[in-house]
């Protein structure tokens, strides 16, 4: 199935092709994506409505999150992710738990590669969302993770964070496997809290991590 202009632009932002503050030009996007300008124009309008893009004079730029927006995003993310983990502990099939464990085992080989680990981290969290077996929760988490694309770097780029994050992932999966809803929820909420704390420290030191968003 061919992707539309909206999806292609959103994926480009998420992949770091376009970063917060970058200007998006309708004609350049149309040429890059190989589509006409009309669907690009409509996609840009939609992304602006969703606060993924912001106005800078007459230009549209990729939006960025200020400190308050970042804090608000992590609060919502922690609660929704914790609920997903609790529901996964209740509803996940054995096959889904095995997939989660395989993801962790594979990710241990990427602890020194923030970009690869960030991509793997997104897949891991997405799998937990799906394992909740609640389509409405998955939809809300998709919205939250779309906003995460506006973060220029990943907290997983912080020294030692990769290994710690995987240990936190393991605690989440162990709780889901045991069917312990409360433990799964607590482990996931703690994981998001640590990620937020790490990001705040990176921002406070003005660190410019090379990795992309996530975590």
MDAnalysis code that builds the backbone (N, CA, C; Angstrom):
import MDAnalysis as mda
import numpy as np

u = mda.Universe.empty(645, n_residues=215, atom_resindex=np.repeat(np.arange(215), 3), trajectory=True)
u.add_TopologyAttr("name", ["N", "CA", "C"] * 215)
u.add_TopologyAttr("resid", np.arange(1, 216))
u.add_TopologyAttr("resname", ["UNK", "UNK", "UNK", "UNK", "UNK", "UNK", "UNK", "UNK", "UNK", "UNK", "UNK", "UNK", "UNK", "UNK", "UNK", "UNK", "UNK", "UNK", "UNK", "UNK", "UNK", "UNK", "UNK", "UNK", "UNK", "UNK", "UNK", "UNK", "UNK", "UNK", "UNK", "UNK", "UNK", "UNK", "UNK", "UNK", "UNK", "UNK", "UNK", "UNK", "UNK", "UNK", "UNK", "UNK", "UNK", "UNK", "UNK", "UNK", "UNK", "UNK", "UNK", "UNK", "UNK", "UNK", "UNK", "UNK", "UNK", "UNK", "UNK", "UNK", "UNK", "UNK", "UNK", "UNK", "UNK", "UNK", "UNK", "UNK", "UNK", "UNK", "UNK", "UNK", "UNK", "UNK", "UNK", "UNK", "UNK", "UNK", "UNK", "UNK", "UNK", "UNK", "UNK", "UNK", "UNK", "UNK", "UNK", "UNK", "UNK", "UNK", "UNK", "UNK", "UNK", "UNK", "UNK", "UNK", "UNK", "UNK", "UNK", "UNK", "UNK", "UNK", "UNK", "UNK", "UNK", "UNK", "UNK", "UNK", "UNK", "UNK", "UNK", "UNK", "UNK", "UNK", "UNK", "UNK", "UNK", "UNK", "UNK", "UNK", "UNK", "UNK", "UNK", "UNK", "UNK", "UNK", "UNK", "UNK", "UNK", "UNK", "UNK", "UNK", "UNK", "UNK", "UNK", "UNK", "UNK", "UNK", "UNK", "UNK", "UNK", "UNK", "UNK", "UNK", "UNK", "UNK", "UNK", "UNK", "UNK", "UNK", "UNK", "UNK", "UNK", "UNK", "UNK", "UNK", "UNK", "UNK", "UNK", "UNK", "UNK", "UNK", "UNK", "UNK", "UNK", "UNK", "UNK", "UNK", "UNK", "UNK", "UNK", "UNK", "UNK", "UNK", "UNK", "UNK", "UNK", "UNK", "UNK", "UNK", "UNK", "UNK", "UNK", "UNK", "UNK", "UNK", "UNK", "UNK", "UNK", "UNK", "UNK", "UNK", "UNK", "UNK", "UNK", "UNK", "UNK", "UNK", "UNK", "UNK", "UNK", "UNK", "UNK", "UNK", "UNK", "UNK", "UNK", "UNK", "UNK", "UNK", "UNK", "UNK", "UNK", "UNK", "UNK"])
u.atoms.positions = np.array([
    [0.845, -1.201, 0.000],
    [0.000, 0.000, 0.000],
    [0.878, 1.248, 0.000],
    [0.608, 2.145, -0.940],
    [1.397, 3.358, -1.068],
    [1.079, 4.326, 0.069],
    [2.128, 4.903, 0.654],
    [1.940, 5.827, 1.757],
    [1.582, 7.210, 1.231],
    [0.725, 7.906, 1.969],
    [0.339, 9.246, 1.541],
    [1.370, 10.266, 2.014],
    [1.224, 11.501, 1.531],
    [2.190, 12.552, 1.838],
    [2.281, 12.804, 3.341],
    [1.137, 12.780, 4.024],
    [1.118, 13.006, 5.470],
    [2.004, 11.991, 6.191],
    [1.824, 10.717, 5.882],
    [2.600, 9.654, 6.530],
    [4.079, 9.792, 6.210],
    [4.401, 10.099, 4.966],
    [5.802, 10.218, 4.553],
    [6.505, 11.368, 5.273],
    [5.820, 12.500, 5.407],
    [6.416, 13.649, 6.100],
    [6.583, 13.346, 7.581],
    [5.562, 12.723, 8.176],
    [5.621, 12.372, 9.592],
    [6.773, 11.406, 9.856],
    [6.943, 10.431, 8.993],
    [8.037, 9.468, 9.139],
    [9.396, 10.151, 8.986],
    [9.469, 11.140, 8.098],
    [10.718, 11.872, 7.906],
    [11.082, 12.669, 9.156],
    [10.073, 13.242, 9.814],
    [10.314, 13.970, 11.067],
    [10.775, 12.997, 12.146],
    [10.102, 11.862, 12.226],
    [10.439, 10.870, 13.241],
    [11.838, 10.306, 13.033],
    [12.245, 10.179, 11.778],
    [13.559, 9.604, 11.470],
    [14.683, 10.626, 11.588],
    [14.322, 11.891, 11.807],
    [15.352, 12.909, 11.963],
    [15.782, 13.558, 10.667],
    [15.099, 13.244, 9.575],
    [15.392, 13.919, 8.307],
    [15.078, 15.409, 8.462],
    [13.977, 15.683, 9.130],
    [13.614, 17.050, 9.479],
    [13.571, 17.146, 11.001],
    [14.310, 18.097, 11.540],
    [14.431, 18.235, 12.989],
    [13.711, 19.497, 13.459],
    [13.427, 19.591, 14.760],
    [12.770, 20.792, 15.277],
    [13.479, 22.066, 14.815],
    [12.696, 22.992, 14.273],
    [13.251, 24.237, 13.767],
    [13.494, 24.240, 12.270],
    [13.523, 23.064, 11.644],
    [13.746, 22.987, 10.202],
    [12.525, 23.509, 9.445],
    [12.782, 24.221, 8.362],
    [11.705, 24.786, 7.551],
    [11.267, 23.762, 6.500],
    [9.962, 23.616, 6.344],
    [9.424, 22.695, 5.351],
    [8.836, 23.502, 4.199],
    [9.363, 23.283, 3.014],
    [8.934, 24.016, 1.823],
    [8.113, 23.079, 0.947],
    [6.926, 23.525, 0.628],
    [5.968, 22.702, -0.113],
    [6.546, 22.141, -1.416],
    [7.177, 23.001, -2.207],
    [7.704, 22.569, -3.510],
    [8.836, 21.557, -3.349],
    [9.701, 21.781, -2.357],
    [10.822, 20.864, -2.124],
    [10.327, 19.500, -1.653],
    [9.317, 19.515, -0.793],
    [8.748, 18.264, -0.294],
    [8.093, 17.473, -1.424],
    [7.369, 18.179, -2.282],
    [6.694, 17.519, -3.390],
    [7.707, 16.820, -4.287],
    [8.813, 17.510, -4.547],
    [9.855, 16.922, -5.399],
    [10.532, 15.743, -4.702],
    [10.812, 15.914, -3.429],
    [11.490, 14.862, -2.668],
    [10.630, 13.606, -2.555],
    [9.335, 13.804, -2.339],
    [8.426, 12.675, -2.145],
    [7.873, 12.120, -3.451],
    [8.076, 12.865, -4.534],
    [7.588, 12.412, -5.825],
    [6.082, 12.479, -5.958],
    [5.494, 13.502, -5.351],
    [4.041, 13.688, -5.430],
    [3.756, 15.123, -5.846],
    [2.500, 15.410, -6.162],
    [2.127, 16.774, -6.534],
    [2.061, 17.652, -5.278],
    [1.968, 18.951, -5.497],
    [2.000, 19.875, -4.363],
    [0.703, 19.871, -3.562],
    [-0.413, 19.502, -4.199],
    [-1.699, 19.541, -3.491],
    [-1.734, 18.615, -2.266],
    [-1.383, 17.322, -2.405],
    [-1.388, 16.471, -1.206],
    [-0.358, 16.902, -0.161],
    [0.745, 17.491, -0.618],
    [1.753, 17.993, 0.328],
    [1.182, 19.164, 1.113],
    [0.496, 20.061, 0.406],
    [-0.126, 21.218, 1.071],
    [-1.142, 20.758, 2.118],
    [-1.955, 19.780, 1.748],
    [-2.957, 19.257, 2.678],
    [-2.300, 18.583, 3.874],
    [-1.212, 17.872, 3.624],
    [-0.499, 17.191, 4.713],
    [0.112, 18.204, 5.677],
    [0.687, 19.270, 5.141],
    [1.285, 20.305, 5.983],
    [0.231, 20.989, 6.838],
    [-0.933, 21.248, 6.251],
    [-2.030, 21.864, 7.010],
    [-2.474, 20.947, 8.144],
    [-2.542, 19.661, 7.860],
    [-2.952, 18.687, 8.873],
    [-1.927, 18.612, 10.004],
    [-0.657, 18.609, 9.647],
    [0.408, 18.540, 10.654],
    [0.462, 19.814, 11.495],
    [0.139, 20.955, 10.878],
    [0.093, 22.199, 11.643],
    [-1.063, 22.166, 12.634],
    [-2.198, 21.650, 12.203],
    [-3.363, 21.528, 13.085],
    [-3.046, 20.637, 14.280],
    [-2.227, 19.619, 14.051],
    [-1.862, 18.676, 15.112],
    [-0.670, 19.151, 15.936],
    [-0.221, 20.386, 15.689],
    [0.887, 21.014, 16.429],
    [2.230, 20.324, 16.179],
    [2.317, 19.567, 15.084],
    [3.602, 18.991, 14.701],
    [4.452, 20.032, 13.972],
    [3.782, 21.002, 13.363],
    [4.453, 22.098, 12.676],
    [3.997, 23.410, 13.290],
    [4.851, 24.419, 13.200],
    [4.524, 25.734, 13.745],
    [4.846, 26.802, 12.709],
    [4.221, 27.965, 12.845],
    [4.456, 29.075, 11.938],
    [5.661, 29.899, 12.390],
    [6.503, 30.242, 11.428],
    [7.623, 31.155, 11.662],
    [7.542, 32.201, 10.556],
    [6.772, 33.250, 10.837],
    [6.456, 34.196, 9.778],
    [5.506, 33.521, 8.802],
    [5.907, 33.471, 7.544],
    [5.077, 32.819, 6.533],
    [5.497, 31.371, 6.310],
    [6.541, 30.963, 6.977],
    [7.057, 29.607, 6.785],
    [6.523, 28.646, 7.846],
    [6.527, 27.370, 7.486],
    [6.198, 26.312, 8.432],
    [7.482, 25.615, 8.841],
    [7.658, 25.454, 10.136],
    [8.840, 24.754, 10.634],
    [8.397, 23.595, 11.526],
    [9.285, 22.625, 11.695],
    [9.010, 21.525, 12.601],
    [8.972, 22.080, 14.021],
    [7.910, 21.796, 14.734],
    [7.723, 22.349, 16.079],
    [8.720, 21.737, 17.064],
    [8.902, 22.404, 18.164],
    [9.730, 21.882, 19.260],
    [8.926, 21.995, 20.552],
    [9.319, 21.222, 21.539],
    [8.606, 21.218, 22.816],
    [9.387, 22.008, 23.855],
    [8.706, 22.928, 24.548],
    [9.369, 23.632, 25.630],
    [9.330, 22.760, 26.891],
    [9.907, 23.252, 27.970],
    [10.029, 22.441, 29.189],
    [8.666, 21.992, 29.711],
    [7.705, 22.913, 29.741],
    [6.387, 22.564, 30.265],
    [5.686, 21.530, 29.393],
    [5.796, 21.703, 28.079],
    [5.185, 20.731, 27.173],
    [5.815, 19.353, 27.341],
    [7.121, 19.337, 27.527],
    [7.837, 18.076, 27.719],
    [7.355, 17.382, 28.987],
    [7.218, 18.151, 30.072],
    [6.759, 17.591, 31.337],
    [5.341, 17.042, 31.211],
    [4.479, 17.796, 30.522],
    [3.096, 17.365, 30.331],
    [3.031, 16.085, 29.502],
    [3.873, 16.013, 28.484],
    [3.898, 14.839, 27.614],
    [4.317, 13.588, 28.387],
    [5.328, 13.722, 29.225],
    [5.800, 12.565, 29.984],
    [4.806, 12.116, 31.045],
    [4.060, 13.055, 31.612],
    [3.033, 12.681, 32.591],
    [1.979, 11.805, 31.931],
    [1.488, 12.254, 30.787],
    [0.463, 11.494, 30.062],
    [1.030, 10.163, 29.579],
    [2.243, 10.209, 29.051],
    [2.861, 8.981, 28.550],
    [3.014, 7.937, 29.662],
    [3.470, 8.377, 30.827],
    [3.689, 7.442, 31.933],
    [2.390, 6.748, 32.332],
    [1.305, 7.512, 32.413],
    [0.034, 6.926, 32.831],
    [-0.525, 5.961, 31.784],
    [-0.470, 6.368, 30.517],
    [-1.018, 5.509, 29.461],
    [-0.169, 4.254, 29.267],
    [1.151, 4.421, 29.312],
    [2.036, 3.267, 29.153],
    [1.869, 2.294, 30.325],
    [1.709, 2.840, 31.518],
    [1.523, 1.992, 32.699],
    [0.235, 1.181, 32.570],
    [-0.818, 1.817, 32.059],
    [-2.080, 1.115, 31.839],
    [-1.901, 0.018, 30.789],
    [-1.154, 0.319, 29.736],
    [-0.905, -0.681, 28.693],
    [-0.174, -1.892, 29.266],
    [0.797, -1.642, 30.122],
    [1.549, -2.743, 30.726],
    [0.649, -3.600, 31.615],
    [-0.222, -2.944, 32.391],
    [-1.134, -3.682, 33.264],
    [-2.088, -4.550, 32.438],
    [-2.607, -3.994, 31.365],
    [-3.518, -4.755, 30.506],
    [-2.776, -5.878, 29.775],
    [-1.514, -5.631, 29.425],
    [-0.718, -6.676, 28.783],
    [-0.498, -7.839, 29.739],
    [-0.279, -7.513, 31.016],
    [-0.106, -8.571, 32.020],
    [-1.366, -9.422, 32.129],
    [-2.484, -8.816, 31.854],
    [-3.777, -9.513, 31.955],
    [-4.140, -10.248, 30.669],
    [-3.799, -9.655, 29.514],
    [-4.324, -10.183, 28.252],
    [-3.289, -10.753, 27.280],
    [-2.006, -10.469, 27.475],
    [-0.998, -10.870, 26.488],
    [-0.949, -12.385, 26.305],
    [-0.874, -12.808, 25.062],
    [-0.716, -14.229, 24.754],
    [0.732, -14.631, 25.022],
    [0.977, -15.897, 25.302],
    [2.358, -16.356, 25.534],
    [3.283, -15.988, 24.390],
    [2.765, -16.032, 23.160],
    [3.583, -15.689, 21.994],
    [4.008, -14.218, 22.036],
    [3.117, -13.351, 22.510],
    [3.444, -11.930, 22.596],
    [4.520, -11.683, 23.650],
    [4.442, -12.415, 24.739],
    [5.467, -12.279, 25.784],
    [6.812, -12.760, 25.261],
    [6.797, -13.842, 24.497],
    [8.055, -14.358, 23.939],
    [8.667, -13.363, 22.961],
    [7.833, -12.689, 22.187],
    [8.337, -11.678, 21.258],
    [8.987, -10.530, 22.024],
    [8.366, -10.097, 23.097],
    [8.939, -9.034, 23.928],
    [10.300, -9.448, 24.473],
    [10.405, -10.696, 24.940],
    [11.672, -11.176, 25.478],
    [12.739, -11.255, 24.387],
    [12.345, -11.708, 23.214],
    [13.294, -11.786, 22.090],
    [13.802, -10.398, 21.705],
    [12.922, -9.402, 21.789],
    [13.336, -8.031, 21.495],
    [14.424, -7.572, 22.457],
    [14.232, -7.849, 23.740],
    [15.225, -7.460, 24.742],
    [16.545, -8.173, 24.482],
    [16.476, -9.476, 24.232],
    [17.699, -10.255, 24.002],
    [18.469, -9.718, 22.802],
    [17.742, -9.350, 21.763],
    [18.390, -8.814, 20.561],
    [18.960, -7.424, 20.814],
    [18.242, -6.632, 21.618],
    [18.664, -5.248, 21.859],
    [19.931, -5.159, 22.699],
    [20.274, -6.224, 23.387],
    [21.504, -6.186, 24.202],
    [22.737, -5.954, 23.335],
    [22.608, -6.234, 22.060],
    [23.732, -6.011, 21.158],
    [23.817, -4.595, 20.620],
    [22.885, -3.733, 21.065],
    [22.853, -2.360, 20.550],
    [23.077, -1.316, 21.643],
    [23.549, -1.723, 22.810],
    [23.641, -0.773, 23.924],
    [24.606, 0.376, 23.664],
    [25.527, 0.204, 22.712],
    [26.472, 1.274, 22.406],
    [26.076, 2.039, 21.140],
    [24.854, 1.802, 20.663],
    [24.367, 2.466, 19.456],
    [23.020, 3.118, 19.759],
    [23.021, 4.393, 20.200],
    [21.780, 5.067, 20.602],
    [20.708, 5.095, 19.519],
    [21.114, 5.260, 18.272],
    [20.129, 5.348, 17.190],
    [19.416, 4.017, 17.017],
    [20.184, 2.925, 16.954],
    [19.586, 1.595, 16.801],
    [18.751, 1.245, 18.020],
    [19.244, 1.613, 19.200],
    [18.519, 1.292, 20.431],
    [17.226, 2.094, 20.529],
    [17.247, 3.325, 20.033],
    [16.041, 4.146, 20.042],
    [14.962, 3.530, 19.158],
    [15.345, 3.066, 17.975],
    [14.388, 2.404, 17.087],
    [13.843, 1.134, 17.730],
    [14.740, 0.370, 18.352],
    [14.329, -0.867, 19.012],
    [13.402, -0.565, 20.186],
    [13.691, 0.525, 20.889],
    [12.871, 0.927, 22.034],
    [11.439, 1.235, 21.600],
    [11.294, 1.901, 20.451],
    [9.959, 2.211, 19.937],
    [9.203, 0.925, 19.613],
    [9.894, -0.026, 18.997],
    [9.255, -1.300, 18.649],
    [8.812, -2.037, 19.906],
    [9.658, -2.010, 20.917],
    [9.346, -2.687, 22.179],
    [8.091, -2.102, 22.818],
    [8.045, -0.783, 22.915],
    [6.879, -0.141, 23.531],
    [5.625, -0.365, 22.695],
    [5.788, -0.318, 21.377],
    [4.644, -0.565, 20.491],
    [4.092, -1.968, 20.707],
    [4.972, -2.928, 20.925],
    [4.536, -4.303, 21.154],
    [3.750, -4.420, 22.458],
    [4.150, -3.689, 23.469],
    [3.404, -3.675, 24.733],
    [2.023, -3.056, 24.509],
    [1.987, -1.981, 23.727],
    [0.695, -1.345, 23.435],
    [-0.249, -2.361, 22.797],
    [0.246, -3.085, 21.803],
    [-0.581, -4.063, 21.102],
    [-0.982, -5.209, 22.027],
    [-0.090, -5.579, 22.926],
    [-0.371, -6.679, 23.853],
    [-1.433, -6.314, 24.889],
    [-1.740, -5.027, 24.995],
    [-2.804, -4.602, 25.917],
    [-4.167, -5.029, 25.390],
    [-4.246, -5.256, 24.084],
    [-5.493, -5.664, 23.431],
    [-6.621, -4.664, 23.688],
    [-6.253, -3.373, 23.643],
    [-7.247, -2.304, 23.801],
    [-7.004, -1.272, 22.715],
    [-7.829, -1.305, 21.689],
    [-7.593, -0.462, 20.507],
    [-7.648, 1.019, 20.816],
    [-8.479, 1.411, 21.783],
    [-8.594, 2.831, 22.101],
    [-7.348, 3.334, 22.817],
    [-6.788, 2.493, 23.659],
    [-5.547, 2.850, 24.338],
    [-4.406, 2.941, 23.326],
    [-4.368, 2.009, 22.391],
    [-3.332, 2.025, 21.355],
    [-3.417, 3.317, 20.541],
    [-4.622, 3.755, 20.217],
    [-4.807, 4.999, 19.459],
    [-4.261, 6.202, 20.229],
    [-4.543, 6.258, 21.527],
    [-4.061, 7.376, 22.340],
    [-2.545, 7.359, 22.468],
    [-1.978, 6.174, 22.596],
    [-0.525, 6.064, 22.695],
    [0.142, 6.421, 21.374],
    [-0.524, 6.144, 20.270],
    [0.009, 6.555, 18.968],
    [0.132, 8.080, 18.909],
    [-0.861, 8.775, 19.448],
    [-0.821, 10.235, 19.473],
    [0.338, 10.735, 20.328],
    [0.528, 10.106, 21.476],
    [1.620, 10.500, 22.375],
    [2.968, 10.278, 21.698],
    [3.128, 9.126, 21.074],
    [4.417, 8.825, 20.451],
    [4.654, 9.651, 19.199],
    [3.589, 10.130, 18.571],
    [3.760, 11.052, 17.458],
    [4.385, 12.352, 17.970],
    [3.949, 12.812, 19.123],
    [4.531, 14.023, 19.706],
    [5.976, 13.794, 20.146],
    [6.311, 12.558, 20.502],
    [7.692, 12.246, 20.880],
    [8.648, 12.483, 19.714],
    [8.118, 12.491, 18.493],
    [8.946, 12.740, 17.318],
    [9.510, 14.162, 17.317],
    [8.949, 15.041, 18.142],
    [9.408, 16.423, 18.200],
    [10.597, 16.594, 19.139],
    [11.063, 15.515, 19.729],
    [12.234, 15.570, 20.588],
    [13.463, 15.318, 19.719],
    [14.407, 16.240, 19.773],
    [15.535, 16.182, 18.844],
    [16.522, 15.059, 19.152],
    [16.549, 14.590, 20.391],
    [17.513, 13.563, 20.762],
    [16.827, 12.484, 21.598],
    [17.529, 11.413, 21.833],
    [17.012, 10.331, 22.657],
    [17.728, 10.290, 24.003],
    [16.994, 10.030, 25.062],
    [17.612, 9.897, 26.382],
    [18.522, 8.678, 26.420],
    [18.352, 7.768, 25.467],
    [19.180, 6.563, 25.413],
    [20.613, 6.870, 25.013],
    [20.868, 8.117, 24.584],
    [22.226, 8.504, 24.221],
    [23.075, 8.831, 25.457],
    [22.430, 9.007, 26.613],
    [23.172, 9.289, 27.837],
    [24.030, 8.084, 28.216],
    [25.207, 8.353, 28.715],
    [26.146, 7.277, 29.052],
    [25.529, 6.293, 30.048],
    [25.531, 5.022, 29.690],
    [25.026, 3.973, 30.572],
    [23.520, 3.794, 30.543],
    [22.805, 4.696, 29.869],
    [21.339, 4.623, 29.885],
    [20.830, 3.411, 29.124],
    [21.529, 3.026, 28.058],
    [21.087, 1.892, 27.255],
    [20.955, 0.615, 28.069],
    [21.995, 0.281, 28.800],
    [21.983, -0.948, 29.608],
    [20.942, -0.865, 30.720],
    [20.839, 0.301, 31.347],
    [19.849, 0.480, 32.414],
    [18.431, 0.344, 31.874],
    [18.190, 0.934, 30.691],
    [16.861, 0.868, 30.091],
    [16.472, -0.569, 29.766],
    [17.428, -1.356, 29.301],
    [17.133, -2.757, 28.988],
    [16.816, -3.544, 30.254],
    [17.497, -3.218, 31.342],
    [17.189, -3.869, 32.621],
    [15.763, -3.517, 33.052],
    [15.361, -2.273, 32.805],
    [13.997, -1.846, 33.115],
    [12.994, -2.555, 32.209],
    [13.348, -2.715, 30.948],
    [12.497, -3.472, 30.029],
    [12.302, -4.903, 30.524],
    [13.388, -5.495, 31.015],
    [13.309, -6.869, 31.499],
    [12.357, -6.978, 32.682],
    [12.401, -6.006, 33.582],
    [11.508, -6.012, 34.742],
    [10.041, -5.919, 34.291],
    [9.796, -5.130, 33.252],
    [8.432, -4.993, 32.722],
    [7.955, -6.329, 32.153],
    [8.784, -6.955, 31.346],
    [8.410, -8.227, 30.714],
    [8.244, -9.332, 31.754],
    [9.093, -9.349, 32.754],
    [8.971, -10.353, 33.819],
    [7.608, -10.239, 34.510],
    [7.181, -9.000, 34.747],
    [5.894, -8.776, 35.411],
    [4.737, -9.162, 34.502],
    [4.862, -8.843, 33.214],
    [3.815, -9.220, 32.257],
    [3.716, -10.737, 32.161],
    [4.868, -11.408, 32.096],
    [4.898, -12.867, 32.010],
    [4.244, -13.506, 33.244],
    [4.449, -12.878, 34.396],
    [3.893, -13.399, 35.646],
    [2.412, -13.054, 35.801],
    [1.884, -12.229, 34.895],
    [0.488, -11.824, 34.997],
    [0.231, -10.868, 36.141],
    [1.290, -10.191, 36.605],
    [1.179, -9.269, 37.741],
    [0.903, -7.860, 37.209],
    [-0.356, -7.484, 37.180],
    [-0.744, -6.199, 36.600],
    [-0.133, -5.013, 37.337],
    [-0.163, -5.075, 38.658],
    [0.373, -3.952, 39.447],
    [1.870, -3.802, 39.250],
    [2.600, -4.927, 39.259],
    [4.049, -4.872, 39.088],
    [4.414, -4.376, 37.691],
    [3.655, -4.811, 36.678],
    [3.917, -4.374, 35.314],
    [3.696, -2.876, 35.173],
    [2.607, -2.401, 35.760],
    [2.293, -0.978, 35.719],
    [3.364, -0.165, 36.426],
    [3.779, -0.617, 37.596],
    [4.801, 0.089, 38.375],
    [6.136, 0.107, 37.643],
    [6.512, -1.018, 37.048],
    [7.786, -1.121, 36.340],
    [7.814, -0.206, 35.119],
    [6.695, -0.141, 34.417],
    [6.637, 0.712, 33.225],
    [6.665, 2.181, 33.606],
    [5.912, 2.536, 34.642],
    [5.895, 3.927, 35.098],
    [7.282, 4.358, 35.579],
    [7.971, 3.469, 36.269],
    [9.331, 3.767, 36.746],
    [10.281, 3.956, 35.551],
    [10.099, 3.141, 34.521],
    [10.922, 3.222, 33.322],
    [10.768, 4.584, 32.636],
    [9.533, 5.046, 32.487],
    [9.281, 6.337, 31.853],
    [9.823, 7.474, 32.719],
    [9.687, 7.337, 34.028],
    [10.194, 8.346, 34.946],
    [11.706, 8.489, 34.822],
    [12.404, 7.367, 34.725],
    [13.864, 7.388, 34.580],
    [14.267, 8.014, 33.246],
    [13.502, 7.710, 32.200],
    [13.787, 8.289, 30.891],
    [13.633, 9.803, 30.931],
    [12.581, 10.269, 31.588],
    [12.332, 11.712, 31.708],
    [13.442, 12.372, 32.523],
    [13.811, 11.736, 33.616],
    [14.881, 12.269, 34.473],
    [16.188, 12.388, 33.683],
    [16.492, 11.365, 32.891],
    [17.706, 11.380, 32.081],
    [17.662, 12.502, 31.055],
    [16.502, 12.676, 30.419],
    [16.371, 13.734, 29.418],
    [16.535, 15.113, 30.054],
    [15.988, 15.310, 31.227],
    [16.123, 16.593, 31.913],
    [17.597, 16.889, 32.227],
    [18.331, 15.864, 32.614],
    [19.760, 16.044, 32.901],
    [20.531, 16.393, 31.636],
    [20.186, 15.733, 30.527],
    [20.839, 16.034, 29.255],
    [20.569, 17.485, 28.851],
    [19.312, 17.900, 28.990],
    [18.938, 19.263, 28.625],
    [19.625, 20.287, 29.523],
    [19.740, 19.954, 30.797],
    [20.337, 20.882, 31.763],
    [21.820, 21.111, 31.493],
    [22.479, 20.083, 30.977],
    [23.911, 20.206, 30.688],
    [24.166, 20.692, 29.270],
    [23.064, 20.870, 28.517],
    [23.213, 21.323, 27.146],
    [23.821, 20.278, 26.246],
    [23.712, 19.012, 26.654],
    [24.304, 17.929, 25.876],
    [23.600, 17.797, 24.545],
    [24.359, 17.538, 23.511],
    [23.789, 17.302, 22.185],
    [24.035, 15.864, 21.810],
    [23.088, 15.030, 22.135],
    [23.228, 13.612, 21.833],
    [23.011, 13.374, 20.344],
    [23.706, 12.394, 19.822],
    [23.607, 12.106, 18.390],
    [22.439, 11.226, 18.062],
    [21.867, 10.585, 19.064],
    [20.765, 9.674, 18.807],
    [19.474, 10.401, 18.537],
    [18.513, 9.646, 17.988],
    [17.207, 10.215, 17.724],
    [16.284, 9.999, 18.917],
    [15.048, 10.399, 18.708],
    [14.076, 10.398, 19.787],
    [13.750, 9.008, 20.295],
    [13.045, 9.007, 21.408],
    [12.573, 7.744, 21.983],
    [13.188, 7.525, 23.339],
    [12.428, 6.901, 24.251],
    [12.963, 6.628, 25.571],
    [12.828, 7.821, 26.488],
])
